[in-house]
């Protein structure tokens, strides 16, 4: 009896075929990989922003230490007056 059941299942699988399996696997792969791709792009933008911020801070620190401005106290006073903190 079991041999007949196995033969029946084999013939049923052969008749139905496996053509739909590739479509299902592709749909699942696209459903998983698309959000992953957008997630990677989002975190790359975050990383790039972090790098550019550090570069700007280093540039500002270098400009402040490399080129001393003799009028800096006057500039600070002008800036405070402009901000309304006399």
C-alpha positions as CSV (number, residue, x, y, z in Angstrom):
1,X,0.0,0.0,0.0
2,X,2.8,2.4,0.8
3,X,4.5,1.8,-2.5
4,X,1.3,2.8,-4.3
5,X,1.0,6.0,-2.2
6,X,4.6,6.9,-3.0
7,X,4.1,6.3,-6.7
8,X,0.9,8.4,-6.6
9,X,2.8,11.3,-5.0
10,X,5.6,11.0,-7.5
11,X,3.2,11.1,-10.4
12,X,1.3,14.0,-8.9
13,X,4.5,16.0,-8.4
14,X,5.6,15.2,-12.0
15,X,2.3,16.4,-13.4
16,X,2.3,19.6,-11.4
17,X,5.9,20.5,-12.1
18,X,8.2,22.9,-10.3
19,X,7.8,25.9,-12.5
20,X,6.2,28.1,-9.8
21,X,9.0,27.5,-7.4
22,X,11.4,29.8,-9.2
23,X,8.8,32.6,-9.2
24,X,8.1,32.2,-5.5
25,X,11.9,32.2,-4.7
26,X,12.4,35.3,-6.8
27,X,9.5,37.1,-5.2
28,X,10.9,36.3,-1.7
29,X,14.4,37.3,-2.6
30,X,13.2,40.7,-4.0
31,X,11.0,41.2,-0.9
32,X,14.0,40.7,1.3
33,X,16.8,42.4,-0.7
34,X,14.9,45.6,-1.7
35,X,14.5,46.9,1.9
36,X,18.1,45.7,2.7
37,X,19.4,47.8,-0.2
38,X,17.5,50.9,1.0
39,X,18.7,50.3,4.5
40,X,22.3,50.2,3.3
41,X,21.9,53.4,1.3
42,X,20.3,55.2,4.4
43,X,23.2,54.2,6.7
44,X,25.7,55.2,4.0
45,X,24.2,58.7,3.9
46,X,24.4,58.8,7.7
47,X,28.0,57.7,7.7
48,X,28.9,60.2,5.0
49,X,27.3,63.0,7.0
50,X,29.3,62.0,10.0
51,X,32.6,62.0,8.1
52,X,31.8,65.4,6.5
53,X,31.0,66.8,10.0
54,X,34.3,65.7,11.3
55,X,36.1,67.1,8.4
56,X,34.4,70.5,8.9
57,X,35.3,70.5,12.6
58,X,38.9,69.6,11.8
59,X,39.0,72.4,9.2
60,X,37.6,74.9,11.6
61,X,40.0,73.9,14.4
62,X,42.9,74.1,11.9
63,X,41.9,77.5,10.7
64,X,41.5,78.8,14.2
65,X,44.9,77.6,15.4
66,X,46.9,78.1,12.2
67,X,45.9,81.7,11.4
68,X,45.5,83.7,14.6
69,X,43.5,86.8,14.1
70,X,44.8,89.8,16.0
71,X,41.4,91.4,16.0
72,X,39.7,88.4,17.5
73,X,38.6,90.1,20.8
74,X,37.0,92.9,18.8
75,X,35.3,90.4,16.6
76,X,34.0,88.5,19.6
77,X,32.6,91.7,21.0
78,X,31.0,92.6,17.7
79,X,29.5,89.1,17.5
80,X,28.1,89.4,21.1
81,X,26.6,92.8,20.3
82,X,25.0,91.4,17.1
83,X,23.5,88.6,19.1
84,X,22.1,91.0,21.6
85,X,24.4,90.1,24.5
86,X,26.1,93.4,25.3
